[in-house]
Each structure stands twice: as structure tokens, then as C-alpha cells.
Amino acid sequence: MGVTVSKEQAEFGKELCKDLPVEIRLQDYRDIKDKFDHIVSVGMFEHVGCKNYRTYMEIARHCLKDEGLFLLHTIGAGQRRAINDLWLEKYIFPNSLIPSMRQVAASVEGLFVVEDWHNFGADYDATLSAWFKNFDSNWHNLKEKHDERFYRMWKYYLLSSAGAFRSRYLQVWQIVLSKKGVPGGYRAIR
């Protein structure tokens, strides 16, 4: 099951998964009451806002079965920021904020055992550079729907983000959490 508050994303997900045993819900994460063996959150935590980090984790804990695992995949920063980059806030990701290690740790404290915290942000520079290359090489197919301003904004966003990962200012974390600890310990496969 997947959840999103974006109508367009829900429609795209339903179309993409139409022949698969997947349910896509147009629903706020705070309204989920189901129980799951595993929970995976990819690229969402950055968008719930720091005032909601603890609530997010409380809901994940409530929805996770006792022996389940929760994978949190998020962009993160080594230090806490009070506000987002103003340009990103205005043009790309309104109401987003990159969490710090301290904020993530505080949000899970007393709720989860941190089984693994993997940082592979150094590799994300290449990912963003490839995204830009694909965007740039396919611009001729996109420019009928978008203007040059759109092109410049996405070029700036993708390449400045690549630079932030290259400098190690930004990181990508995959954090594996359990409710009570995995008996014998969690063994990460890398």
C-alpha cells in the first residue's frame, strides 16, 4: 500500500501499478490506521516539517507490527537548520526542511531501536548529475509544455543539489528501525 496527499501522484501510482497487487491511497499519513509487517518511507520525511517529526514516528510505530522493520530513507544534513533554503522553499519544495541527525534521533527516541544508519550521500552527486543530463538531453520533448524559466530553475536545482552532495553538506540516509530490537541484531546487506 502506498499513500500520498498528491492527487496527481496517486493517479500516476495507480496507473503504474494497475496490474500489481498494490493499493495507492490518496490519504494523509496521519490518518493511517492499518498495521504493516514493514514500512518504507522514501523521500517524504523532508516534507512533513520538523514540528511533525515526532508525530510521524509515533504513527509509524503505531502502524508497524511488533516484529516489523521501518526503513526511513531521507535526505539529511549534519547540522540543524531553522529554515529551508529560501529559493528551494519558493520554487521547488514549499514547506520542506532537511532534517539533521539530532532531529531524526530525537524523533525516534523511546519509540524505536536504530538498527542501522547508512549514509550514501556521496553517491548522490552522480545521481543528480545523471538526472540533469537526462533532463537536459530530453528538453526538446519538454519545452512545448514548459518555458525557459522552468528549464533554468530545474538546471539550477539539480546542479546546485549535486554540488551540495559533492561537498558533503547534504547526505542521504537509510535508517532501519525496529520497535524492540531485532533478536541477535540486524544484519545490513550492502
Secondary structure, DSSP 4 states (H G I P E B T S, - for coil): -EEES-HHHHHHHHHHTTTSS--EEE--GGG----EEEEEEES-GGGS-GGGHHHHHHHHHHHEEEEEEEEEEEEEESS--SS--HHHHHHT-TT--PPBHHHHHHHHTTT-EEEEEEE-GGGHHHHHHHHHHHHHHTHHHHTTTS-HHHHHHHHHHHHHHHHHHHTTSEEEEEEEEESS--TT------
